[in-house]
């Protein structure tokens, strides 16, 4: 029979998993990564990089998240993580369209190549997730976190390798919360860097 200590440990683990899922959600990475890459690629002109980053964030994070938020508000989506696989197609398509519009603007306005490469990679990952999602609920959390950490390691070198722990925590949290199976998390972890990294390396 579970003891009070066991129950408390399970409760604490669940809270940690919930917090990790929120803090390292795809929308958060989509908001942070363009800023980091843009500022790094335009240094020491931090203000210029920040401006480019904000433009990318608008189309890669703010608009897609607003689409999801509106879907939840209307009752079309169960929650902002879109746990029901059948509900994911429309917001993923609209989110991809937003990223595509943002990518077009960045290219036409002459954004830094690393930032353009990052957004191309994000668009490719979204397309891959959308394709797989037609038949199987792959973990977008795992895919985006793994791809983001891979990009950071490419930009900053081995000093960024401890961030791989974030990918592990994200994967654990998704399984712990029973939003995904271990297989779905592993598949997402592999898909993200596999699809996104080549674009970042070749175009950046």
N, C-alpha and C positions, 0 to 999 in steps of 0.2 A: 504493500500500500504506500503511495507517495507521501513523503513527509512534507512538513511546512517548508523546510529548506529546499527540497526538490521543487516544490511548486513556485517558490520565490525565484529560484534559479531559472525555471522555465519562463516565468513572467519577465524577468530581466533580459533573458535572451530574446524573447519576442519583441520587447521594446527596442532593443539594440538593432534587431533585424528591421523593424519598422522605420527606425531613424535612418539606418543605412540606405534603405530603399528610397527614402525621400531625399536625403542629402546628395546621394549619387544617382539621382534619376536622370534619364536621357536629356530632359529639358535643361537640367542644371549643367551637364557637360556641354550641351549645345550653346549655352550662354557663356560659359567660362572659356572654352577652348578657342573660339575666334578671337577673344580679347588677348589671351596669352600669346597666341601665334602672331597676331597682328602687331602687338607691341614689341615682341621679340624681333620680328622681321624688319621693323622700321627704326629700331634703336639707333641713336639716342633720341630720336624724335618721338617721344612717348605720346604726346598729344595727337600726332598724326595717326599713329598706330591705334590709339584708343578710338579715334573716329572711325577708322576702317572696321575695327572690331565691332563697334556698336551697330554699324550698318549690317554686318553679317548676322549679328545677334537678333536684329529685328526680324529678318526673314527665316533664320534657322532655328530660333527658339521662341521668340515672343509670339509671332503669328501662329505657328503650329500649336503652341500651348493654348493660345486663345481659342483656337478651333476646338481643341479637346475640352476646354473649360465650358465653352458654349454648348457642346454636346452633352456634357454632364448636367448642365443647368436645365436643358430642355428635356432631359430624361432619355435621350437617345443612347447615352453611354452610362454604364453602371458606375464608373469611377474614373479618376484622372489617369490611372495606370492601364485602363482598358483591359481588364482581366479576361473578359469574354472575347475569345478569338474572333467570332463572327462579327463583332462590332469594330474591329480594327481596320478593315479595308478602307472605308471612307476617310477617316482622319489621317491615315497614312498617305493616301493619295493626295489629299488636300495639303498635307504637310510637305510632301515631296514637291508639289507645285510651288509652294511658297519658297522652298529652298532653291528651286530652279529659277524663279524670278530674282531672288537675291543673288544667285550666281551670275546671272546675266548682267545685273547692275554692277557687280564687282568687276567683271571683265571689261565692260564698256567704260567704266570710270577709271580703270587702270590700277586696281588694287594690287597689293604685294603678292607675288606668285605663291608664297607659302600659304597665304590665306585663301587664295583661289583654290589651291590644291586641297586644302582642308575641306572646303565646302563641296568640292567635287567628290571627295571621298565620302562625306556625309550623305550626299545624294545617292551615291552608289550603294551605300549600306542600307539606306531607307528602301531603295528599290529591291535589294536582296531580301530584306526582312518582309516586305510586302509580298514578294513571290512565295517565300517559304510559308508565310502565314496563311496562304490559301489552303494548305493541307495540314499544317502543323503549327502549334503555338511556340515558336522559338522565342527566346528571351531577348528582348530589345535592350533591357538594362545591361545584360552581360555583353552584348555586341557593342554597344556604344561605349561602355566603360573600358573594354579591352582595346578597342580601336583608339580611344582617346589617350590611354596610357602609352600605347605603342607610339603614337605621334609625339608625345612628350619625351619619350626616350630618344626618338630620332632627333628631336630639336635640341635637347639639353644633354644628351649622352647618358653614360652609365649612372650619373648622379641621380637620375630620375627612376632608376630601377626599383627602389623601395615602393614606388607607387603601384607596383604589381600587387601589393597587398590589398589595395583598394578593389582590384578586380576580384580577388578571392573573397573579400567581405561582401561585395555585391552579389556574387554567385551564391554564397552561403545564405544571404538574407532572402533571396528569391525562393530558394528551396525551403528555408525555415518557415516562411510565411505561406508555403504551399501554393504560391502563385505559378510556380514552374517545377518541373521535375529536374533531377540532376542532369539528365540527357539534354533537356532543352537549354539549360544553362551552359553546359559544355559546348553545345552546338553554337550558341550565340557568341561565346568567348572565342571560338575558332573563326566564325564567320566575319566578325567585325574587323579584325586586323587583316584577314585574308583578302577581303574585298576592298577595304579602305586604304591600307598601307601602300599598295603599288601606286595609286594615284598621288599620294602625298610624296612619295619618294621620287617619282618620275617628273611630276609637275612642279614640285616645290624647289 
